[in-house]
Each structure stands twice: as C-alpha cells, then as structure tokens.
C-alpha cells in the first residue's frame, strides 16, 4: 500500500521505517525542511532508528522523506503523528488540524486515516474526522476508514521496541476498526482492539497518568522521608520484594519528555471543560513533579550552606540533560529547569551528556563539557540528574568533592542521595 506518515519525529519515524521494511511504499511528510534534508541523506536523529535502516529503506525505494504536501497524494493509509503541546494549560491541536486539512485534499474513497497523536478523548470523532470530511466531501465510516491508535514509543528501551509493544487500535465503525487493525497487524506483534476511538484515547492518557501520579507519590515521600531521617530508597527496595500488589517507582529530579509533563493535563482539561470538575489527582501530581527541580536546587543550596559556601560564583557540574537514561531526548527535561535556576543564582554551570546533541535548545549560558577527571576536580558540586550507562561512575566517586545523586547510582562518603 501507499502509506503517508505525517510527522517524522520520535513517533512517526519508527512507524514510517517499519512500514517501509515490511514492503509498503512510504512517504514520510514533515514540515521541517532541515529534518527532511537529514532523512534524505540517510541520517537519523532518533536513536531507536539507525541511519543504516533509513538508508536501506531509501535505497530500496520504499521510503522517501518530503516536506512537500503534494507528495501525500494517492495514499491508501495515512497516519498522523504530530506534536500536541499545551499552552497555558490548554491543548494546542493546530498541528492535528493542519494535518487533517492537508490530508483531506488527497483523501479517496476506501482509504484509511489514523490519528496517533496524544490528545483528549473525543478528538478523533469531534475534531479530526469532521475536518477530513469537510475538506474531502467524504463521510467517515461510509466513504473512508477512520481510527485512533495511541503511540507507545519508549525511547531507548532495548526490550520493548516498536514491533514488540502491543498496539491499541480503534475505529469509528467495524469496517474502520478492521482496516486499522489489518494495517498494524502487519507492523507489530500484537494489536489490542477497543470499542471506539474515545476508549483508545483515554487508554493512552490513563497509562501516562498512572505513571505521573505514582512518580509524584514517591517524590513526595522522598522529601518527607529525608526530614524523618528515613532512607526512602531502602524502603522502596523492601516494598519491591512483595510479589503482588506493588509496582516499583523511584524518586527523581522531575519528569520530562512529551508524555508525563503534558499528557495527564489533557485529561484534566477535558474533565474540567466537559464536567466542570477538577481532576485532583492530576493537579496534585503536576504540582509535586513540576516543583521537583526547585527541590533539587534547594537541596544543593543547603549543601553549600552546610559547607559555608555560596552557590553564587561556584562551579557546578550537571551529569545528564536528557529526561531519560540512555537517550538524547531532552524534551521538557527537569535538568534544563535545574540548570536555569542555578545559572540565575550566579553559578557557573557546566553539563555533560553524551547523548544530547549540541544543537538541542538549552540555556546559552550553560557550558557543555565531557565527563573528565579535570572537570570533576574543578567542580564545587556535581549533580547526577540522568544516570546514563555511558558515565564513568567510578571516576565520579573517586574525584568529585561533593555529589547530589538524584538517581541513587553512586555510593561513598561524599555522595548525598536525593
């Protein structure tokens, strides 16, 4: 089939390349001309998709990246994987809207359109579908197939990649569900059909809200446990020995990526708008997790005060800028907020991260360095924010004067654990 994947980022690129590898003719459409140029040269910027795979699909003629919407014509299946940011707590669905209007021009009877972007329940049937119908003159269900299948990409996960992760699928009617499921059955090991797009949309938000709330729980417990002189990490280890009724979550400097800082708020916004009620769990989790960077900064200030030092004028080395270990994804990373707070306090902040590329948007005052003995010995404090396996932890333990370890990766007399 001729497949168009709108958006070639962390979600769209793995999908597009996989579809090309199983034999579909795939057009990877993205409005970012520089991104398309890189893909056309066979260069990947997504760690889960190697440059070799892109070059192989391109050379085989099954994948082509483009920034021209005209290349989307003639599709049998179109999948939309565009960003859905929040602006002041309100969902920004303009990229979904623009994608629907663009695809509507080329929508033909019998084609299938799937939305994968994370959004509030009702988006597929109340916004996305009507825009497709308005621009094409066709009717969803009667003339073309329409469905929703939430993305479940976990960057850097060596076990659960795109193919291995079960894919939730849905359609606006039975024929649409079959078309959507048939497409994904050819790409992944397992599909999980649900009754309608609303259930699929809610499933995605439920998954991320579950994680968000539980991370907030252990983060708040970690703050209380310190004042109660309790080792929260030992308590979590002990609780994790229970073979039922408990799932392990650990504290950290905050949450990042597209999902946790944003997705639960889609559900909270929908509940408030439609029902006039507050989703208190999400609002409380947002409050706790959003302020973890402030808590980490206060812990560091207290450590300096104990040593009769000031943060202003001190040299601080941050280990890790990505929101998640072993990835280069710094979207919404708490490390960026922590670095900004310390810089505003007058600290000289340096950061080492072997995965986050130089071009990523970070505070221009932040100095990027490699993790070396010289950097460690010169630093007044080291803060471990992202526990990449590539870091030499023995080197840190041997040469750092003081470390605030937010991931419980280090040990020794000069290490303070979050």
LINPE-V261445 format. One line per field, one symbol per residue. phi: phi as a letter, one per 20 degrees, with the letter a starting at -180 (. if undefined). psi: psi as a letter, one per 20 degrees, with the letter a starting at -180 (. if undefined). burial: b if it has 9 or more other C-alpha atoms within 8 Angstrom, else e. A space follows every 50 residues. Layout:
phi=???
psi=???
burial=???
//
This chain:
phi=.edddeocdfeffgfffffffeofeddeebfeffffffffemdeddffcf ffffffffffnecbebddfffefmfecccdcefcfdclndfddfffffff fffgfdfdgnfcccedffaffoffedcffgffffedmedfnfdbecbcbf fcfcgnffddegfeegdfcbbfbfffgffffgffgedcfbdcfcfbgfff ffgfffgffgfgffffgffffffffffelcefffffgffffffbmbcfcc fafpdbnffffcggfffffffffedmceeffffffgffffdfgffgffff ffffffelcdfgnedcdedodffbfmcdedflffffffffffffenfedc cdbfdffgfffcgfffeecefcfffffeefbccedceffffeffffffcf fbceeeclddbpfdddeg
psi=qoppooplbhghghgggghhhjiqopoopqiohhghggghjkpqjphioq hhgghghghijippqqjohhiiqjqhpppplrqmrpolippokhhgghgg hghhhjpqpirppppippaqpigghhggghhgggihjrppgghqqprpop qkpnpjoignaghhpqopqrrirghgggggggghhihrhpqnqrhrhghg ghgghgghhgggghghghghhhgghghjlpnhhhgggghiipiqjpppqq rajaqaahfgigghhgggggggghikqpnhgghggggghhjhhhggghhg ghhgghjlrqhoiqppppophqiqqkrjojpkphhhgghgghghijqopq ppoihpqhiqorpiippprqorhghghiphqpoohomqhiqnhhgghhip hppoojjlirqrhjppq.
burial=ebbbbbbbebbbbbbbbbbbbeebbbbbbbeeeebbebbbebbbebbebb bebbbebbeeebbbbbbebeebeebbbbbbbbebebeeeebbeebbbebb bbbbebbeeebbbbbbbbbbbbbbbebbbbbbbbbbebebbebbbbbbbb beeebbeeebbbbbbbbbbbbbeebbbbbbbeebbebbbbbebbebbbbb bbebbbebbebbbbbbbbbbbbeebbeeeeebeeebeebbeeeeeeeeeb bbbbbbbbbbbbbbbbbbbbbbeeeeeebeebbebbebbbbbbbebbeeb beebbeeeebbeebbbbbbbbbbbbbbbbbbbbbbbbbbbbbbeebbbbb bbbeebeeeeeeeeebeebbbebebbbebbbbbbbbbbeeeeeebbbebb bbbbbbbbeeeeebbeeb
//
